[in-house]
């Protein structure tokens, strides 16, 4: 067995992992840091691969509206309020107050922000009160990853690629995490001894059949932390938005503001059929336009009726498309002053005097976001030639994760978490662009605080043979198992269950069915086909995460953010939000062999 020793072990290769590593070695160049990633650095994970029509990095700068020394407080309020008041308020304040410093660091690394007169251009994103979103274009996340990698290549960080970290090691005598076990592509076991460990493994998009994540995002960090007894929080809140099935592009912003036709595979504009009462064409097209500014489904925005309509149409076996070839039926611009005013005020376009733009969604999209048209064309969807975009609700971001405090610390000594792997800093929703911000703010904090803990420690850590034997036995049993279902079939069933029961429409009946089927999969077990232990261990992690999501969702008997709770599938409206009983988050922790769920009051700075 290969062995590595370090002071800080960082698991992951995205923005949070890289920022944590840089925070450590820029402060203490002699610190021994190992960064382990499951894929290739810069070519795997969300930060390296994610794109959208205009990807945002949410930040409050000195000149950001409303200007002033305390303008970050408005940002913090947005994080907490948009999150449905089920995040920790102190973490929201840290995110907002540290956002300017995070931006300046990336700017110093050469991230090519769009600027005007030397200042970054900022725009309003989902639910935010003020324009704070900076961007480089569709590739903002990719540019951030590239800049961080270029920096880290010049620093003394040991980078290990193509290794899945399979389990954390906890010392019962010291009551702390003291390292981890990994598997390489040949299924060889690797031992990592570490004084502190940072989880930055990202989300679990592959738990859902349709998602905008790259391959490999199977919730490894969530499952590993759970197995050793760390608390997780807000796992029922998963941002889901209408996305291109073929390209995984989030069809937000200008994609909806261009007002395309929303049709099924029979060419029918169907979404009026699902509105709770007979809606006017004005109401329908305002909802479609507003979907551009409230892209992830959210109870707090009436545009969630669009997501419900699409989901229910798909459940009928139909396919759904955005069609930019001609205007929706009954579109009358003179009755849509909110939309024409937006075009005039934000884009400087007087639609009422532009006959061609009025008549063509494609021309409108090309006018307000030509990059999106080109991006799709490069990937085989030619809107100019009349191609339609097949769309479906896609998992986009896990709002919860491993519970952290102000120093990025988890509920276990020696273990930190950052980025999408962490939980508590976001509530049910978040302002658009706050995920990239979070990776940089809490990535740095986790790195700084893990280093401080190392510097306080005097004794070296020893891993007893029983810990090694436990993992070796687990891997041996998985390798030898031949009963149950194949890992690929189990994975497909997990995805079908989550996509049916904890996507857009969530019901008590669906939760019961989903939990029953997941429990059955767990009891049956799985076997490794083709000898791939990594694939099997990923699938077991997905099963555990799916149980967390559906278990927490079943407890929350209200609607909040992306959690739309219905009395029955046929209802047109979800149940209301209940702030009297449910301004709480749900904490998940392992208790013996059972998964325990507990509703708890979030941290409030007013206490």
N, C-alpha and C positions, 0 to 999 in steps of 0.2 A: 504494500500500500504506500502510495506517495504521501509525503507529509509536507506541510508548509506551516511556518509559524510567523505571526505578525502581531502588531499591536492593534491595528484596526483592520477588520475584514469588511469589505463593502460588497454586497451581493446585488448585482444589477449593472447595466451599462448605459442607462439613459441619462437625462438631464440631472436628476436628483443625485444619482450615484457619482457622476462626474464632478458635480459641484461639491459634494461632500469630500471627495478625495482631494480636490484642489484646496479646499478650506484647510485641510490638515497639513498638507506638505508645503503650502505657502506660509503657514505659520511656524511649522517645525519640519524643515527639510530632512532631518534625520529620522523622522518617524517611519516605521516600517508599515506600509500600507499595501494591501493586496485587494485588487478589484477583480471580481469573478463575474463573468457574463455568460449566459447560456448560448448566445450566438456570437456573431462577429461584431466587434465594436464599430459603431457608425453605420452598420447595415441591418441591425435588428433592433427590436424594441420600438416603442411609440415615438419618442422624441426624434429618432433618426428617420422615421418613415411617414409620419402623419402629415396630411395636407388638408386644407379646406379652402373655400373660395377666398378668404382673407383671414389667415390665422392670427389670433391676437395674443399679445403679452400684456396683461393688465397691470398698470403701474400708475402711481401718483407721484408726479414730479412737482417741483416748486411752482411751475407755471400752469399746472393742470387745473382746470376749473373745478370748484370755485377757488381761485388762488388764495394763498395765505399759508402761514406756518402749520395750521391745523387742518389743511385740506385732506390729509390722510384719514381724518376721523369720518369723513363722508364715505370714503372707500371702505373703512371697517364696518360702518353701519350697513352698507350695501351687502357686504359678505354675510353678515349675521342675519339681516332681514331677508335677503333673497334666499338664504339657506333655510328659511322657515323657522329660525330661532331654535334650531336643534343642532347647532355646532357649539363649540366652546368659544365664548366671546373673547377671552384673552388671546386665543390663537388667531382669531380673525383680526384683532388689533395688531398683533405681531406681523401678520402677512401684509397689512396695509402700510404700517409704519416702515417696514423694511423694503417695500417695493421699489422705492427710488434707488436705494443702494444696489439692489439686485439688477436693475436696469443699467445703472452706470457701470457696473462690473462687466456686463455683457457688451456694452458699448465700447469699453476699453479693449475688449478682445476682438473688436472689428465686426460684430454682427451688423449686417447692412440695413439698418432701419430706414424706412422711408422718412425723409426729413424735409422740412420747409424752413428756409432761412436759418438753418443750423439746429432747429428744434425738431424732435420727432413728431410726426403727425399722429394725432390720436382721434379715435372715434368711439361712439357709444356701442356697447355690446349688450347681450341679453340681460334685460332687467336693470341695468345700471342707470344711475341718475345722471352721471356726467361722462364726458368723453375721456376715457383713460387708456383705451386699447392702442398700443403701439404694434407695428407689424413690419414685415419685409415683403409680404405678399402671401401666396399660398404656402410658401416653404419656410415660414418663420421658425417652426420647431426644428426643422432640418438645419437651418443656418445656425441656430443656437447649439445644437449638438456638434456640428462641425467646428465651431469656434472653441468649444470646451475641449474637444479631442485634440485639436492643434495645440492647445495650451498644455494639456496633460502629457502629451508626448515629450514635452521638454522638462518634465518633472519626474522625480524618483518614485513613481508608482508602479508596482508590479501588476501587469494586466494579464489575466488568464482567460482565454476565450474557449468556447465550445465545451463548457462545463456546467452541468446543472447541479446547483446546490440542492440536495435532497432533504436534509434534516439538520436542524440546529442541535447543538449539544448543550445540555444543561447540567451543571454540577449540583447534585443534591446536597453535598456537604457545604458548598459555598452559596447555594441558592442564586446562581447567576448563569447566564449564557456564556460559554467559554470556547465557542467555535462552531464548526459545522462539518458535515460530510458532503462530498460531491461525487458525481459520476461523470466520467468523460464519455466521448462518443463510442468508446469500445466497452462501456459499462464497467470500467475499472474504478474502484473505490478510492477516493482521495480524502485525506484528513486535513482540516484546517484548524490550527490552534490560534486563538485570538483573544486578546484581553477585552476588546469590545467589538461588537458586530453591528453593522448598519444594513437594514433591509431596504432596498430600493428596487424591488422587482416589478413594479408597475401593477396594472390591474389584471382582470380575469376575463377579458373580452371573449375568449374562446368558449366560455361557459354558455354563450348564446350562439345559435346557428348563424344569425346575421349580425355582424359587428364590423366596426371600422378599424379593428386592431390588426397588427401584423401577426404572423404565426408565432406561437410560443408563449402567448400571454394567457397562461393557464392558472393564475392565482397562486403560484408557488409560495410567495411570501406570506399570504394570508393563511394558507394551510400549515406551513411550517411553524409559524408563530402560534397558531391555535394548538398544535400538537404538544408544544412545550408549556402551554398554560397562559400565554399572553391574552389580554383582552382585545376584542375587536368591537367596532362600533359603526352604526349607520350602514350596515351592509345591504339593507333593503333599498337604499337609494342609489339607483343606477341611471345615469343620464342616457336616454334613448332618443334618437332623432332620425328623421327620414333621410336616407342616404342612398347613393347609387349602389345597386347590387353588384354591378360589374367592376366598378373602380373604387368603391368604398368612400367616395367623396361625400362629405356632409353637404346636403342640399339646403344650405341655410342662406341667410343674408340676401344677396342679390339674386340668387337662384329662385327664391320665392317672390322677391319684390318686383321681378320682371313680369309677374302674373302669368305664368304658363297655364295651359289646361291640365287639370288633374283627371286622368282617365283610367279606365280599366282596359283589359285586353280585347274588349268588344267595342272600344272607342267611346264608351259612355262616360260622361261627367257625372260621377256617382255620389259625390260627398254630401250633396243636399239631402240625400235619403237618410243620412245618419244624424242630422241635426235634431235636437230635442223637440223643436216645433218647426212648422213650415217657415223657413227663413227666406228673406228677400235676397235677390242677387247681390245687393249692396253688402249685406251682412256676410254672405259667403265669400266675397272677394276681399273684403276687409280682413276676414280671418286668415285667408291665404296670404295676403300681404304681411300681416302681423306675424305669421309663422317665420318670416325672415328675421325678425328681431327676438323671437322666442323659440328658437329651433329645437332644443331638447324639450320633450314633452314636459309640461308642468301644469299641475292643477290650477295654479294661480293665474294662468293665461288662457283665455277662451280659445285660443288657437289650438288647444289640446283636442278640440273637436275634429280637427283635420287628422291628427294622429289616430284617434279612435276610428274614424271612418276608413282610413287606409288599412288599419289592423283588421277590422271586421271584414272588409272586402277581401283581404288576403285569406282570412279564415274560411271564406266561401270557395276557395280554390282559384280565385282570380289572380291576375297580375296587375300591377299598378304602375303608371308611367307619368312623367312630366313631359308634356308635349309643347314645344316652343314654336310650332309651325303656324299657329293662328291663335287668335284671342279666344278666351272662354265664352260660352254662350251668354248672351244678355249683358255683356260688359258695357256699362255706360259711364264714361269718364266724368260727365258733368255731375254725377251723383257720388263721386269718390274724391271729394276735395282733400281728404286726409292724405290720399296717395299722390294726387297731383301736386299738393303743397310740398310733400317730401321730395319729389323729383325736382321741383323748382328751387326749394331752399337748400337741400343737401347736395344735389347733383347739378344744379344750375340749368335744368332742362324744363322748358315750358311745354309739357306734353300736349296741352290743349291746342297749341299752335304747330305741332309736329305731326302731320297726318300719318306719315309712314311709321313713326315710333308708336303712335296710338294703336296702329293696326297689327303690330308684330311683336310678340314676346321675345323673339330671337334678337330683333334689332334693339329692343330695350336692354336685354341682357348684355349684348355686345357694347352698348353705349356705357353702361354703368360698371361692367366688369368683363372686359375683353379677355383677360387672363383665364377666366373660367372656361370660356368657349374654346380657347386654344388648348388648355390643360386636358379637357375632355376629348378633343380631337386627337391629341397625341396618344390617347389611350383607347382609341377605337370607337368613340361616340361622336359622330360628326353631326352636330346640330344644324349646320349650314345645309347639309344634304337631306335633312329631315329626320335624322335619327331621334328616337325618343329615349329618355333616361328611365330605366326600370328602377323603381325605388321600393324600399321597405324600411320599417323601423329597425334601427341598428343600435346595438349597445356601443356607447361612445366613451363613458367615463364612470368609474366606480367612485362614488362620493365618499364612501366610508373606507375603513381599513383597520390596520393595527393601531389601537388607541395610543396616541402620543400626548405628552405634556409640552410645556413651554420650551424645553430644551431638546425636543425631538425624542425624548426618552419614552420607552414603552413601560408596561407594568412589570417587566422583568429586568432585573439588574443586568447591565452589560449589553442590553439590546436597544437599539434605536431604529427608527423608521422615518422615511421621507418620501415625498412624491405621492403618486397614486396608491402606493402600498400602505400609506399612513392614513389614519382616520381621526376625526375630531375637529380638524381645521375647516372642513366644509360641512355644510348641513345638507338639506335635501337637494338643494341646487347651489350654483355658484355663478358669479358674474363670468361671462365669456372671457377667456384669457387668463383666468385665475389659476388654472391647472399648471400652465407653464411657469407662472409666477411662483406658485407653491413649490415646484421642484427646485427652484433656485433659492428661495428663502429658507425653507426647512432643510434642503440639502446642505446648505452652508451651516445652519444651526446644528444639525446632527453631527456634521464633521467636527465643528468647533468643540461641542460638548463631549463627544466620544474621545477626542484627544485630551481634554481636561481630565476626564475620568482615568485615562491611561496614566497621565502624569501624577495622579494621586495614588495610584496603586504601587505597592512595594514588592509584593510577592509575585513570583511567576505562577502560571496556571498549569496544573497537571490534569490530564484526562485519564480517568481510570479505565481499566480494560472492560468493565461491564458495559460502559457506554458504547464502546466500539463493537462489542459482541451483539448488543441490542440491534444496532443498525445492520450489521452483517447478517444477522438472522432474518431481519425484515426483507432484505434484498434477496437472500437465498430462497426464502419461501416464495417470494414473488416470481423469481426466476424458474422455480420448479413447479409452480402451480399450473394445473391443466384443466381445472374445473371452473364453472361459471361461464361468463361470456368473454369474447375477445375484447381487448382494450378499445379497438376501433368501434365496435358495436355499442359498448358502454358509453363511449364519448358521444356517439350520435344520439343515443337515447337521452343523455343529460341535456344536450342542446335542444332536443325536441321538447323536453319537459319545461325547461326555463323559458323557451320562446313561446310556449303555449300558455303558461300559467303565471309568469312574473315578468311579462313584457308590458305592453300598453294597458291591457284590460286585466285586472286582478280581482278574483272573487274568492270567497271562502270555500266554495265547492272546488275551485281550481287548486287552491292551496292544499286541501286535503288529498286530492288525487295526486298532486305532484310529490308531496311528502311520502305518501304510500309507495309510489313508484321508485323514488330515490332510495328509500329504506330497503326496498326489495333488491335494488342493484347492489347496495352495500352488503347485504347478507349473502347474495349469490357470489360476489367477488368477481375478479377478472383475471385473465391470464395474459401473459406477454406473447403476442404473435410476432414471429420473425425475430424474436430475441431482443426486441428493443425495450429495455428496462426504463429508459428515460420517458418514452411515450406512455408506458403504463403508469409510471409515477405521476406524470402530469395529469393523466386521466383520473387517478385517485384524488389528486388535489382539486380537480374540477368538481368531482362529486362532493367533496367536503364543502367547497365554496357554494355550490348550488344549494346544499342543505342550509347553509347560513342565510342565504338570500331569501329562500322561500320560508324558512322558519321565522325570520324577523318580520317579513312582510305579513305573515299570518297574524302576528301579534298586533300590528299597527292597524286598528280598525277605524281608519279615517283616510282621507286623501291629503297628500302633502307633496309638493314638488313632483317628481316623476312617479310617485306611488299613487296610482289611481285605483281606488278601492270601490268596487261595484257590489251591490246586493246580488245581482245576477248578470250573466253575460249579455242578456237582451236589454238591459237598462241603457238608456242613451246618455245619462249623466252619472258621474261618480258621486259617491257619498261626500258630504262636505268636510272641510278641515275642522278639527276640533282642538282649539288652542287651550281650552280649559283642562282637558285630560291628557293631551298628547304633545305638549311643548316639552318633550323628553326625547332622548335618544335611547336606542336599544343596544345594550352591551351584551356581547356573546363571549362565553368562556367555557373551556372544557372542565367538566366536573366528573371525575372518574371516566366512565366510558360514554357519558351523556353530554349533550350540548345544552348548556343553560343559557336562557335569555332573560335579561333583566332591564326593565324600563328605569331610566335614571335621569335626574335633572342635570342638564349641561352646566358647565362653569359659567357663571355670570359675574361680570366685573362690578355689578351693583351690590353684590352680597357683602 
